[in-house]
């Protein structure tokens, strides 16, 4: 059986099988997952143009080649074997977003797109034991007259000029289409947050990490778990954007395994193929490093906290400027205070100097990119070519949190303040003075140790009164270590205490409403009153994060 597309696109009689006569062929060269994602985005310049035939090929020589072919297959592209593409494809234009591709056999104009921002980092060279400047084509192609590097700012041309004058001369400054897309997507912030499950009362902290040991994940791999352990669950959510080279150097399974506890604690792990731009737009705070994603977040005016900054970063670049304007994470201080200070102290335009050094022609990059492609093809671009389209929403890997370390404080005789922390990542330590601590676990909690240690076992419900009583009593029997069990009811929550009492907790909110307190929160009011040797009855105020509810408690038998 012949390989798909080879005869129709690279065979000796290829012209016999085409739908459109004499198409202009664009050869798109993939090499890594990161560069291929950027390449696919750039090809939107040809959207709807039947004069263009795009064919792909895959140079699989990178250490980060995993996932790339699957990404191309998922997009149902015409994928030619590397040798066939080099020898037989008569391309009018060659596009790649990898500077490491072997360009020897291609005589057509070649456009090398960036897959990050400028030349901001030194990275290991794949052909030698030395380091090289990330983003610059291989030495043997720096004087090639048909190689055109795409730049986002004139400063990058000057950066090239001293060592690669011919390459600098052939380079084209168009701006950054990715930055423009993220900037244009700010209007969709509420939708992105909704898709992430981030409510209005939550602050979203988005962690970003570049690859290798100097990136944030390499320097502090436990940071996702630490944040989830220290930021109150009813006030914060945490997302993570890891460079695709982390995913595909070690495997997606390994990444998930490293982050297993954090995922159990509610980490929103954004996949490498889509959604990272939305994760920045949705964020209230970005904790990052010297990678491009952190700078993209700063450029759309997100508060930034630098968690790691490697010596591999290049002085005088935009990312170096960001390291000056942004505060740095101090490892010996509590995370909650640093995150809140970063958000509260941020002022619009704080990182404008870094953004101004990274991006020229803001809002025009997609159009300028299309004009470059079509000029090299000798064609006039369509009127609609180069329009800016919003970034896709994130569809993160996530797990519902099913066990909490709950801190309750009676701020006055009738007000209970509650802070919850995911038990999967919470380290044992004494709570603050005046705070009562207990462990609450959902009836579905998979960790047997947490379930057996929980003082409160809860279920969402809602169940009607008779069924709720039956469930809470049977749950007490199944969980001999629990002091109480709780289940949601149509008007709030029903709590069964081991001494035989039943407490009905009613709230004005409809239990299924997004802002209604859940059974775990309502049961925490009862637990706090019992520990304070108070009768669980009467009207009380429940505070969790920024939300406040009024609760009415009735105990049976009285």
C-alpha positions in Angstrom: 0.0 0.0 0.0 1.4 3.4 -1.0 1.9 6.2 1.5 -0.9 8.8 1.6 -0.5 11.8 -0.6 2.9 10.9 -2.1 1.8 10.1 -5.6 -0.7 13.0 -5.8 1.7 15.6 -4.4 5.2 14.3 -5.2 4.8 11.7 -7.9 6.1 12.0 -11.4 2.4 12.3 -12.6 1.2 14.5 -9.7 -0.3 17.1 -12.1 -2.9 14.5 -13.2 -4.5 14.3 -9.8 -4.9 17.9 -8.7 -8.2 19.7 -8.4 -6.8 23.1 -9.3 -4.4 23.5 -12.1 -0.9 24.8 -11.4 -1.3 25.6 -7.7 1.4 27.5 -5.8 2.9 24.9 -3.5 3.9 25.9 0.0 6.0 23.3 1.8 5.6 23.5 5.6 8.5 21.8 7.5 7.7 20.6 11.0 10.4 19.5 13.5 9.2 19.9 17.1 5.8 20.2 18.6 6.4 23.9 19.6 7.6 25.0 16.2 4.8 23.0 14.5 2.1 24.7 16.5 3.5 28.1 15.5 3.7 26.9 11.9 0.1 25.8 11.8 -0.9 29.2 13.2 1.0 31.1 10.5 -0.6 29.1 7.7 -3.9 30.8 8.5 -2.4 33.5 6.1 -3.6 31.2 3.3 -7.1 30.6 4.7 -9.6 30.1 1.9 -7.2 30.7 -1.0 -7.6 27.9 -3.6 -4.5 29.1 -5.4 -2.4 27.7 -2.6 -1.6 24.0 -1.9 0.1 23.4 1.5 2.0 20.2 2.0 3.8 19.2 5.2 6.9 17.3 5.9 8.5 16.2 9.2 12.2 16.4 10.0 12.3 14.0 13.0 15.9 14.6 14.0 15.1 16.8 17.1 15.4 15.5 20.6 11.9 16.9 21.0 10.3 15.2 18.0 7.7 13.3 20.1 4.1 14.4 19.6 4.8 16.3 16.4 3.6 13.8 13.9 0.5 13.1 16.0 -0.2 16.8 16.0 0.0 16.9 12.3 -2.2 13.8 11.9 -4.8 15.4 14.2 -5.0 18.3 11.8 -5.5 15.9 8.8 -2.7 17.5 6.8 -1.0 16.3 3.7 2.1 14.9 5.2 5.0 13.8 3.0 8.0 11.7 4.0 11.0 13.9 4.6 13.1 12.4 1.8 10.3 12.6 -0.7 9.6 16.3 0.2 13.3 17.2 -0.2 13.8 15.4 -3.5 10.5 15.7 -5.3 8.4 18.5 -4.0 8.5 21.5 -6.3 7.7 24.1 -3.7 7.3 27.8 -4.5 7.7 28.8 -0.9 9.2 26.9 2.1 8.0 27.7 5.7 9.3 26.5 9.0 9.3 27.7 12.6 12.4 25.7 13.5 15.8 27.3 13.0 17.4 23.8 13.1 15.9 22.4 9.9 18.4 21.2 7.2 17.6 23.7 4.4 20.3 22.3 2.0 18.0 21.0 -0.8 15.5 23.9 -1.0 16.0 26.5 -3.7 12.7 28.3 -3.2 12.4 31.3 -0.9 12.5 30.1 2.7 10.8 31.9 5.6 12.0 31.0 9.1 9.4 32.0 11.6 10.1 32.4 15.3 8.4 30.0 17.7 9.1 32.4 20.7 10.0 36.0 21.1 13.3 37.1 19.5 16.8 35.8 20.5 16.5 35.8 24.3 18.1 32.6 25.4 21.1 30.4 24.9 20.2 26.7 24.3 22.2 23.5 23.7 23.1 23.0 20.1 21.7 19.8 18.7 24.7 19.2 16.4 27.6 20.0 18.8 28.3 20.2 22.5 28.2 24.0 22.5 25.5 26.4 23.2 23.9 28.6 20.6 21.6 31.6 20.4 18.0 30.3 20.2 16.2 31.3 17.1 19.1 31.7 14.7 19.4 29.3 11.7 22.3 26.9 11.5 25.7 28.4 10.6 25.8 27.1 7.1 22.6 28.9 6.2 23.3 32.3 7.6 24.6 33.6 4.3 22.0 31.9 2.1 20.3 34.5 -0.1 16.9 32.7 -0.1 16.6 32.5 3.8 14.4 35.2 5.4 14.1 35.2 9.1 11.0 36.8 10.6 11.5 39.2 13.5 9.1 40.9 15.9 11.2 44.0 16.5 14.0 46.0 14.8 16.2 45.5 17.9 16.5 41.8 16.9 17.9 42.8 13.5 20.6 44.8 15.3 21.2 41.8 17.5 21.9 39.7 14.4 23.9 42.3 12.5 27.3 42.0 14.2 27.7 38.2 13.7 25.4 37.5 10.7 25.2 40.6 8.5 23.7 38.8 5.5 21.1 37.1 7.7 20.2 40.5 9.3 19.9 42.1 5.9 17.5 39.4 4.6 15.4 39.4 7.8 11.9 41.0 7.8 10.4 42.8 10.8 6.6 42.1 10.9 5.7 42.3 14.6 4.3 39.3 16.5 1.1 37.7 15.3 0.8 35.6 18.5 1.0 38.7 20.7 -1.6 40.5 18.6 -3.9 37.5 18.9 -3.6 37.4 22.7 -4.1 41.1 22.9 -7.2 40.9 20.7 -8.5 38.1 22.9 -8.6 40.2 26.1 -12.3 41.0 25.3 -13.0 37.2 25.8 -11.5 37.1 29.3 -14.8 36.3 31.0 -15.5 33.4 28.6 -12.0 32.0 29.1 -12.4 32.1 32.8 -15.8 30.5 32.6 -14.3 27.6 30.5 -11.6 27.2 33.1 -14.1 27.0 35.9 -12.8 30.2 37.5 -15.6 32.2 39.1 -15.8 36.0 39.6 -14.7 35.5 43.3 -11.6 33.6 42.3 -8.2 34.9 41.5 -6.4 32.8 38.9 -2.6 32.3 39.3 -1.1 31.0 36.1 2.3 29.4 36.3 4.5 29.4 33.2 7.7 27.5 32.7 10.2 27.3 29.9 12.1 24.0 29.4 15.3 22.7 30.9 16.8 22.9 34.4 16.9 26.7 34.5 13.1 27.1 33.9 10.7 27.6 36.7 9.5 23.9 36.7 13.1 22.7 36.6 14.1 25.0 39.5 10.9 24.6 41.6 8.9 21.6 40.5 6.8 21.6 43.7 5.6 25.2 43.1 2.1 24.1 41.8 1.5 22.0 44.9 2.9 24.7 47.2 0.6 27.3 45.7 -2.4 25.0 46.0 -1.5 24.2 49.6 -1.2 27.9 50.6 -3.8 29.8 48.6 -7.3 29.3 50.0 -9.4 27.2 47.7 -12.4 29.5 48.0 -10.4 32.5 46.8 -7.9 31.1 44.3 -7.4 28.8 41.4 -4.0 27.7 40.0 -3.2 26.9 36.3 0.0 25.7 34.8 1.5 26.2 31.3 4.5 24.1 30.7 6.7 24.4 27.6 6.0 21.6 25.1 9.6 20.5 25.3 8.9 19.5 28.9 6.0 17.4 27.8 7.8 15.8 24.9 11.2 15.3 26.4 9.8 13.3 29.2 6.3 12.2 27.9 2.8 13.4 28.8 2.4 10.5 31.2 5.5 11.5 33.1 4.4 15.2 33.4 1.0 14.1 34.8 2.7 11.7 37.2 5.0 14.4 38.5 2.0 16.7 39.0 -0.4 14.0 40.3 -0.8 15.5 43.8 -1.3 19.0 42.3 -3.9 17.6 39.9 -5.7 16.0 42.8 -5.6 19.4 44.5 -7.3 21.1 41.6 -4.4 22.2 39.3 -5.6 23.3 35.9 -3.0 21.8 33.6 -3.2 23.4 30.2 -2.3 21.0 27.4 0.6 21.9 25.1 -1.3 22.1 21.9 -3.9 24.8 22.7 -5.2 27.2 25.3 -2.1 28.7 26.8 -2.9 32.2 25.4 -6.3 32.0 27.1 -4.6 30.9 30.3 -2.7 34.2 30.2 -5.7 36.3 29.4 -7.7 34.7 32.2 -5.0 35.1 34.8 -4.9 37.6 37.7 -1.3 36.9 38.3 1.4 35.1 36.2 4.3 33.4 37.9 7.0 32.7 35.3 10.6 32.8 34.2 12.7 33.9 31.3 10.6 32.1 28.7 8.5 33.8 26.1 5.1 32.9 27.6 5.9 35.0 30.7 6.6 37.9 28.5 3.4 37.4 26.5 1.6 37.6 29.8 3.4 40.8 30.8 2.6 42.4 27.4 -1.1 42.1 28.0 -0.6 43.8 31.3 -0.9 40.9 33.7 0.8 41.2 37.1 4.0 39.1 36.8 6.0 37.5 39.5 9.4 36.1 38.4 9.9 32.7 40.0 13.1 31.7 38.2 15.5 33.5 35.9 18.3 31.5 34.3 21.7 32.7 33.4 21.0 31.4 29.9 18.9 34.5 29.2 20.5 37.1 27.0 21.3 40.5 28.5 19.8 43.6 26.8 16.7 41.8 25.5 13.0 42.3 26.3 12.9 39.4 28.8 15.9 41.0 30.6 13.9 44.2 30.9 11.0 42.3 32.3 13.3 40.9 35.0 13.9 44.5 36.0 10.2 45.7 36.1 8.7 42.6 37.7 9.0 41.5 41.3 10.8 38.3 42.0 9.5 35.4 44.1 11.3 35.0 47.4 11.6 31.3 48.3 11.7 31.9 52.1 8.4 33.9 52.3 4.8 32.8 52.3 3.3 32.5 48.8 -0.1 34.0 49.6 1.4 37.3 50.7 3.6 37.6 47.7 0.9 36.8 45.2 -1.5 39.3 46.8 1.2 42.0 46.8 1.9 41.3 43.1 -1.7 41.7 42.2 -2.5 44.6 44.5 0.6 46.6 43.7 0.4 46.2 40.0 -0.2 49.3 37.9 -1.2 49.4 34.2 1.7 49.7 31.9 4.3 48.5 34.5 5.9 46.2 31.9 5.4 48.5 28.9 9.2 48.9 28.4 9.7 45.2 28.1 6.7 44.9 25.7 7.9 47.9 23.6 11.3 46.2 23.2 9.7 42.9 22.1 6.9 43.9 19.7 6.8 46.4 16.8 3.8 46.9 14.4 1.3 46.0 17.1 -2.0 44.9 15.6 -0.5 44.6 12.1 1.7 41.5 12.3 -0.7 39.0 10.8 -1.3 41.2 7.8 2.4 41.9 7.4 3.2 38.2 7.6 0.6 37.4 4.9 2.1 40.2 2.7 5.5 38.7 3.1 4.4 35.2 2.1 2.4 36.4 -0.9 5.2 38.7 -2.1 7.7 35.7 -2.1 5.1 33.7 -4.0 4.6 36.5 -6.5 0.8 36.7 -5.7 -1.5 39.4 -4.4 -2.9 38.5 -1.0 -6.7 38.1 -0.6 -8.5 41.0 1.0 -9.3 39.1 4.1 -5.8 37.6 4.5 -4.1 38.5 7.8 -7.2 39.0 9.9 -6.6 38.6 13.7 -8.5 35.7 15.2 -8.9 35.2 19.0 -6.9 32.4 20.7 -8.8 29.2 21.5 -10.2 28.7 25.0 -8.2 26.4 27.3 -9.5 22.9 28.0 -7.3 21.9 30.9 -6.8 18.6 32.6 -8.6 18.9 35.9 -9.8 16.9 38.9 -12.5 17.9 41.3 -11.0 18.4 44.8 -12.5 15.7 47.1 -10.7 16.4 50.4 -10.0 19.6 52.3 -8.1 20.7 55.3 -10.7 23.1 56.7 -9.9 26.1 58.9 -12.8 27.7 60.8 -12.7 30.8 63.0 -15.6 32.3 65.1 -15.0 35.9 64.3 -17.9 36.8 66.6 -20.6 34.6 68.3 -22.6 34.3 65.1 -20.1 34.5 62.3 -18.0 31.6 61.1 -15.1 32.2 58.7 -13.9 29.3 56.6 -10.7 28.7 54.6 -10.3 25.4 52.8 -7.1 23.9 51.4 -6.8 20.8 49.2 -5.7 18.0 51.5 -3.8 16.2 48.7 -1.0 18.8 49.0 -1.4 20.2 52.5 1.6 19.6 54.8 0.8 19.0 58.5 1.3 22.1 60.5 -0.4 23.9 63.3 -3.2 26.3 62.3 -3.1 30.0 63.3 -4.1 30.8 66.9 -7.9 30.8 67.3 -8.4 28.6 64.3 -10.1 25.2 64.4 -8.8 22.7 61.9 -10.5 19.5 60.6 -10.4 17.2 57.6 -13.4 16.9 55.4 -13.6 14.3 52.6 -16.2 13.7 49.9 -17.8 10.3 50.1 -16.1 9.6 46.8 -12.6 10.4 48.0 -10.2 7.8 46.4 -7.4 8.2 49.0 -8.2 5.7 51.7 -6.0 7.4 54.3 -7.7 10.7 53.8 -11.2 9.2 53.9 -10.5 7.2 57.1 -9.0 10.3 58.8 -11.8 12.7 57.9 -13.9 14.2 60.7 -16.6 15.1 58.1 -17.8 13.0 55.2 -19.9 15.0 52.7 -21.9 14.5 49.6 -23.2 17.1 47.2 -26.8 16.0 46.8 -29.3 17.4 46.8 -31.4 14.7 48.5 -34.9 15.1 49.9 -35.3 15.0 53.8 -36.0 11.2 54.2 -33.4 10.1 51.7 -30.9 12.6 53.2 -31.4 11.2 56.7 -30.9 7.7 55.4 -27.7 8.5 53.6 -26.1 10.5 56.5 -26.8 7.7 59.0 -25.5 4.9 56.7 -22.5 7.1 55.9 -21.7 7.4 59.6 -21.8 3.6 59.9 -19.5 3.2 56.9 -17.0 5.8 58.2 -16.4 5.0 61.9 -13.7 7.7 62.3 -16.0 10.5 61.2 -17.7 12.8 63.7 -20.4 13.9 61.3 -21.7 13.3 57.8 -23.4 15.9 55.5 -25.4 16.0 52.3 -26.9 18.7 50.3 -30.7 19.2 50.4 -33.1 21.4 48.4 -32.8 24.2 50.9 -29.2 23.7 52.1 -27.7 20.8 53.9 -28.5 18.0 56.4 -25.8 17.0 59.0 -25.8 13.9 61.1 -23.7 13.9 64.2 -22.4 10.7 65.8 -24.2 11.4 69.1 -27.5 11.0 67.2 -28.5 14.6 66.6 -29.5 15.9 63.1 -28.8 19.5 62.1 -30.7 21.1 59.3 -28.8 24.0 57.7 -30.9 26.3 55.5 -29.7 29.1 53.2 -31.7 31.5 51.0 -29.7 30.4 48.0 -30.8 27.5 45.8 -28.3 24.7 46.4 -27.7 24.1 42.6 -27.0 27.8 42.0 -23.3 28.5 41.2 -22.9 30.8 44.2 -24.6 28.6 46.8 -22.5 27.2 49.6 -21.8 23.5 49.2 -22.3 20.8 51.8 -18.7 20.9 52.9 -18.9 24.6 53.7 -22.3 24.3 55.5 -21.1 21.4 57.5 -18.1 23.4 58.6 -20.4 25.8 60.4 -21.8 23.0 62.4 -18.3 21.6 63.2 -17.0 25.0 64.3 -19.9 25.5 66.7 -19.5 22.0 68.2 -15.8 22.5 68.7 -16.6 25.8 70.4 -19.1 23.9 72.7 -21.9 25.9 71.2 -25.3 24.6 70.3 -25.7 24.3 66.5 -28.9 26.4 66.1 -30.1 29.8 65.2 -29.0 32.3 62.6 -25.3 32.5 61.6 -23.2 34.2 59.0 -20.8 32.0 56.9 -17.8 33.7 55.2 -15.6 31.8 52.7 -13.2 34.0 50.8 -15.1 37.1 49.6 -18.5 35.4 49.7 -20.9 35.7 52.6 -24.1 33.8 53.3 -26.8 33.7 56.0 -27.5 30.3 57.5 -30.3 29.1 59.7 -29.5 26.0 61.9 -32.1 23.7 63.5 -31.1 20.7 65.6 -33.2 17.6 66.1 -33.9 16.4 68.8 -33.6 19.9 70.3 
